[in-house]
Amino acid sequence: MRILVDVDEAGERFEELIELVVRGDEVFICRAGKPVAEITGIPKGISKPGEPKALMDERRASVPPGTTSHHDDFYDEHGLPK
């Protein structure tokens, strides 16, 4: 089931919304009636807290050495787009 919840209401009902996600419902957080975020569950194959990091490390191994996630070449010295 798809559930749309306003931001203020989501804050008050967060635990209930988590339970809805766990049972398989789609929960969308709305602002001014438009969805802006979604609460998602952790995939069922991941059972230990360290597993997401292990998956990220595995993916990161395919990134060439020296690659960074910053995009300084797109911005000037004031942080404005070039």
C-alpha positions in Angstrom: 0.0 0.0 0.0 1.2 3.5 -0.8 1.0 5.9 2.2 1.5 9.7 1.9 2.2 11.6 5.1 2.9 15.3 5.8 6.2 16.1 7.3 4.8 17.2 10.6 2.6 14.1 10.9 5.6 11.9 10.0 7.6 13.3 12.9 4.8 12.4 15.3 4.2 8.9 13.8 7.7 7.9 12.9 7.8 4.5 14.7 4.4 3.6 13.2 5.7 4.5 9.7 8.8 2.3 10.2 6.5 -0.6 11.1 4.5 0.0 7.9 7.8 0.0 5.8 8.9 -3.3 7.5 5.6 -4.9 6.5 6.1 -3.8 2.9 4.2 -0.6 2.5 5.6 2.4 0.6 5.8 5.5 2.8 6.3 8.9 1.2 6.9 12.1 3.2 5.1 15.1 1.7 5.5 18.9 1.9 2.6 21.1 0.6 1.0 17.9 -0.7 3.9 16.8 -2.9 6.2 13.9 -2.1 9.7 15.0 -1.2 11.1 11.8 0.5 10.6 8.1 0.9 11.2 5.9 3.9 12.7 2.6 2.7 13.7 -0.5 4.4 17.0 -2.3 4.4 17.0 -5.1 1.8 16.2 -8.5 3.3 19.6 -10.0 2.3 21.4 -7.7 4.7 21.2 -8.9 8.3 24.3 -7.6 10.1 25.1 -4.0 10.8 28.5 -4.3 9.1 27.1 -5.7 5.8 26.2 -2.3 4.2 29.7 -1.1 4.7 31.1 -4.3 3.3 28.9 -3.8 0.2 30.1 -0.2 -0.2 33.7 -1.3 0.1 33.2 -3.9 -2.5 31.7 -1.4 -4.9 34.5 1.1 -4.1 37.1 -1.4 -5.2 36.1 -0.8 -8.8 36.7 3.0 -8.6 40.1 4.0 -10.0 42.8 5.1 -7.5 42.9 8.9 -6.9 39.3 9.4 -7.8 37.5 11.8 -5.4 33.9 12.7 -4.9 34.4 16.4 -4.8 33.7 18.5 -7.8 35.9 21.6 -7.2 36.5 21.9 -11.0 32.8 23.0 -11.3 33.0 25.9 -8.8 35.1 29.0 -8.5 37.0 30.1 -5.3 33.7 31.5 -3.8 31.9 28.2 -4.2 29.8 29.5 -7.1 29.2 27.5 -10.3 31.7 28.4 -13.1 
